[in-house]
């Protein structure tokens, strides 16, 4: 089931997965505060950047409210595609200062699991191309290695084409 590296503290996201009986691994990496980008994380993990997914929180207009897009680290979310997927007329990334109060997570440590409130979640369609992907475990310096189908089912997410 859950496997954590030595001296790795379990996060709320990890505890939720463990409670649900979902298999995952906690993988630590060295944080560079001046470079929180996914390519740095992939390099630290020694993994393909297409497997390292970043969690982005957006706000849609037209009653859509907040929603989450989880996209490959080497891609940029397409705001029009994201809005359409979420049923919004338009969508914008939320300002960084709103991330912590809204989700309970900080930039570089935002996980699609365990946010303060449930939001609709959409994974880029390529997530299911892999037997495992990496997403933030909820803190900088720790990633979850997990089967994407398990993660998508656990978060009640759906998949769509979300990138440029």
C-alpha positions in Angstrom: 0.0 0.0 0.0 1.5 3.3 1.0 5.3 3.5 1.0 7.2 6.5 2.3 10.9 7.3 2.2 12.6 7.3 5.6 12.2 10.5 7.6 9.3 11.6 5.4 6.4 13.0 7.3 3.0 12.0 5.9 0.9 14.9 4.6 -2.8 15.2 4.8 -3.0 14.1 1.2 -1.1 11.0 2.0 -3.2 10.2 5.0 -6.4 10.6 2.9 -5.1 8.2 0.3 -4.0 5.7 2.9 -7.4 5.8 4.6 -9.0 5.1 1.2 -6.7 2.1 0.7 -5.0 3.7 -2.4 -1.5 2.6 -3.2 1.1 5.4 -3.5 4.7 6.3 -2.7 6.0 9.5 -1.1 9.0 10.7 -3.0 11.1 13.6 -1.4 13.2 16.0 -3.5 15.4 19.0 -2.9 13.5 22.3 -3.0 15.0 25.3 -4.8 13.0 28.3 -3.5 14.1 30.3 -6.5 12.8 27.7 -8.9 9.5 26.0 -8.0 8.9 24.9 -11.6 7.9 21.4 -12.5 11.0 21.0 -14.6 13.1 21.4 -11.5 11.0 18.8 -9.7 11.3 16.3 -12.6 15.0 16.8 -12.7 15.3 16.3 -9.0 13.2 13.1 -9.2 15.1 11.9 -12.3 11.7 11.5 -14.1 10.2 12.4 -17.4 8.6 15.9 -17.1 5.5 14.5 -18.8 4.9 12.4 -15.7 5.2 15.3 -13.3 1.9 17.0 -13.1 1.3 20.5 -11.7 -1.9 21.5 -9.9 -3.4 24.8 -10.9 -6.4 26.5 -9.4 -8.6 28.6 -11.7 -11.7 30.8 -11.4 -14.4 30.6 -14.0 -17.0 33.1 -14.9 -20.7 32.5 -15.6 -21.3 30.6 -12.3 -18.5 28.1 -12.7 -16.6 29.3 -9.7 -13.3 27.8 -8.8 -11.9 24.6 -10.3 -8.7 22.7 -10.6 -6.6 21.7 -13.6 -3.8 19.1 -13.2 -1.5 19.3 -16.3 1.9 17.9 -17.3 4.8 20.0 -16.0 6.0 20.9 -19.5 2.7 22.3 -20.6 0.8 25.5 -20.1 -3.0 25.3 -19.4 -5.1 26.6 -22.2 -7.6 29.0 -20.5 -10.2 28.6 -23.2 -10.1 24.8 -23.1 -10.1 24.9 -19.3 -13.1 27.2 -19.2 -15.1 25.1 -21.7 -14.3 22.0 -19.8 -15.5 23.5 -16.5 -18.6 25.0 -18.1 -17.4 28.6 -17.8 -17.4 31.4 -20.3 -13.9 32.4 -19.3 -11.3 31.3 -16.8 -8.2 32.8 -15.2 -5.6 31.4 -12.8 -6.3 32.7 -9.3 -3.8 35.1 -7.8 -1.0 33.4 -5.8 -2.1 35.3 -2.7 -5.5 33.6 -2.8 -4.1 30.1 -3.1 -3.4 29.4 0.6 -6.7 30.8 2.0 -8.7 29.0 -0.7 -7.0 25.6 -0.8 -4.8 25.4 2.3 -1.8 24.9 0.0 1.1 27.2 -1.1 2.6 27.6 -4.5 4.9 24.7 -5.3 3.0 22.5 -2.8 -0.5 22.4 -4.1 -2.0 19.0 -4.3 -5.3 17.9 -6.0 -6.0 16.0 -2.8 -7.2 17.4 0.4 -8.0 21.0 -0.4 -10.0 23.0 2.2 -13.1 22.7 0.0 -14.0 20.2 -2.8 -13.6 21.8 -6.3 -14.2 20.2 -9.7 -10.9 18.7 -10.8 -9.8 18.0 -14.4 -6.7 16.1 -15.3 -5.1 16.6 -18.7 -6.0 13.5 -20.8 -2.3 12.3 -21.0 -2.3 11.4 -17.3 -3.8 8.0 -18.1 -1.1 7.3 -20.7 1.2 6.3 -17.8 1.2 3.6 -15.2 2.2 6.2 -12.6 2.4 10.0 -12.4 3.7 12.4 -9.8 1.7 15.2 -8.1 2.5 17.3 -5.1 1.9 15.6 -1.7 0.8 18.9 -0.3 4.1 20.4 0.7 7.2 21.6 -1.2 9.8 18.9 -1.4 7.5 15.9 -1.5 5.7 14.3 -4.4 3.1 11.5 -4.6 3.9 8.7 -7.0 0.5 7.2 -7.9 -1.5 5.4 -10.5 -3.3 8.1 -12.4 -6.6 6.1 -12.7 -6.6 5.6 -8.9 -6.0 9.3 -8.4 -8.6 10.4 -10.9 -11.2 8.1 -9.3 -10.3 9.2 -5.8 -10.7 12.9 -6.6 -13.9 12.3 -8.6 -12.0 14.1 -11.5 -12.4 13.8 -15.2 -10.0 14.0 -18.0 -9.9 16.5 -20.9 -7.6 18.3 -23.3 -6.5 21.2 -21.2 -3.2 22.4 -22.7 -2.0 24.6 -25.5 
